[in-house]
């Protein structure tokens, strides 16, 4: 089913968009950042934009980097909260030289999906054990193993924490050590523990997991368009995504498992993601695909990435 998703995230608001920029509120602070997809005109006057607590200025020598101009008393770190059902995540934000702040708020729609599916997997496992499959000779019952979830290109861990909050055994893989440290801080802020942290190139990791014969009940893929592994390994989405999906297809449990794939590269559609996943995994039982987006106060919808997800 094709569907556009916008999460309910009180600590985040898209205030205005246009002229290739976006004005956003994270908690109590407002940021102004470049946004290549905001091709239309702004709605709010320039003086409103100038009131932002932090404005990102691109480095004229490097399109990817820049620096932040801050108003007095604007902290370089602060925290936002995201709540859904029994999950409450606390995420530490910071102003990076790549214009990012530590979360992609549109991904909260996927955090909900992950949380719900882990709870469902656990409930199904309990049902199976209660029907006699897990009985012990002494009349007791064996404990039900937590579903194993793999988060690849995991960044600061929003999806990791959603899975862990629902009771999954989570392996978090990212090639950038400071980002993994950041994710660990978010885990601790959220009152969670027990995540397995891996600093490694994601493709190298899944190749090894395939050789080991490991399996997961859920896999989350959030690959960049381009990146470098922990030891300089080169990642190019269009060149490497096929092998990555093939490896993940061998790692995902054949029944009851879920997959989430996000694509941020401009020009890559959710239909493309669906076709690539279905080729690697086959046709699933339930599937959703479309855009992740937010709408600003003037009603302008800003697409912030495409997604494809399924449940077997």
MOWOJO-V391195 format. One record per backbone hydrogen bond with DSSP energy under -0.5 kcal/mol. CO is the residue of the C=O (numbers start at 1). NH is the residue of the N-H. Records with the same first field share a line. If there is no record, write none. Layout:
CO = NH / NH
This chain:
1 = 289
5 = 293
7 = 9
9 = 12
11 = 27
13 = 15 / 25
15 = 297
16 = 23
18 = 21
20 = 35
21 = 18
22 = 24 / 33
23 = 15 / 16
24 = 26 / 31
25 = 13 / 27
26 = 29
29 = 26
30 = 53 / 54
31 = 24
32 = 56
33 = 22
35 = 38
37 = 39
38 = 20
40 = 19
45 = 48 / 49
46 = 50
47 = 51
48 = 51
49 = 52
53 = 71
54 = 32
55 = 69
56 = 58
57 = 67
58 = 60
59 = 62
62 = 59 / 65
65 = 59
67 = 57
68 = 70
69 = 55
71 = 74
73 = 75
76 = 95
78 = 93
80 = 91
82 = 89
84 = 87
87 = 84
89 = 82 / 91
91 = 80
93 = 78
94 = 96
96 = 99
97 = 66
100 = 96
101 = 94
103 = 105
104 = 107
105 = 108
106 = 109
107 = 110 / 111
108 = 112
109 = 113
110 = 114
111 = 115
112 = 116
113 = 117
114 = 118
115 = 119
116 = 120
117 = 121
118 = 122
119 = 123
120 = 124
121 = 125
122 = 126
123 = 127
124 = 128
125 = 129
126 = 130
127 = 131
128 = 131 / 133
129 = 132 / 134
132 = 135
134 = 142
136 = 139
140 = 136
143 = 145
147 = 169
148 = 217 / 218
149 = 171
150 = 152 / 220
151 = 173
152 = 222
154 = 157
157 = 161
158 = 162
159 = 163
160 = 164
161 = 165
162 = 166
163 = 168
164 = 167
168 = 170
169 = 149
170 = 172 / 196
171 = 151 / 173
172 = 198
173 = 153 / 154
174 = 200
175 = 177
176 = 180
177 = 181
178 = 182
179 = 183
180 = 184
181 = 185
182 = 186
183 = 187
184 = 188
185 = 189
186 = 190
187 = 192
188 = 191
195 = 197
196 = 172
198 = 174 / 200
201 = 205
202 = 206
203 = 207
204 = 208
205 = 209
206 = 210
207 = 211
208 = 212
209 = 213 / 214
210 = 213
216 = 253
217 = 258
218 = 150
219 = 260
220 = 152
221 = 262
223 = 264
225 = 237
227 = 235
229 = 232
233 = 229
235 = 227
236 = 239 / 240
237 = 241
240 = 244
241 = 245
242 = 246
243 = 247
244 = 248
245 = 249
246 = 250
247 = 250 / 251
248 = 252
251 = 216
257 = 312
258 = 219
259 = 310
260 = 221
261 = 308
263 = 306
265 = 268
267 = 269
269 = 273
270 = 274
271 = 275
272 = 276
273 = 277
274 = 278
275 = 279
276 = 280
277 = 281
278 = 282
286 = 311
288 = 309
289 = 3
290 = 307
291 = 5
292 = 304
294 = 302
296 = 299
299 = 301
300 = 296
301 = 303
302 = 294
305 = 292
306 = 263
307 = 290
308 = 261
309 = 288
310 = 259
311 = 285 / 286
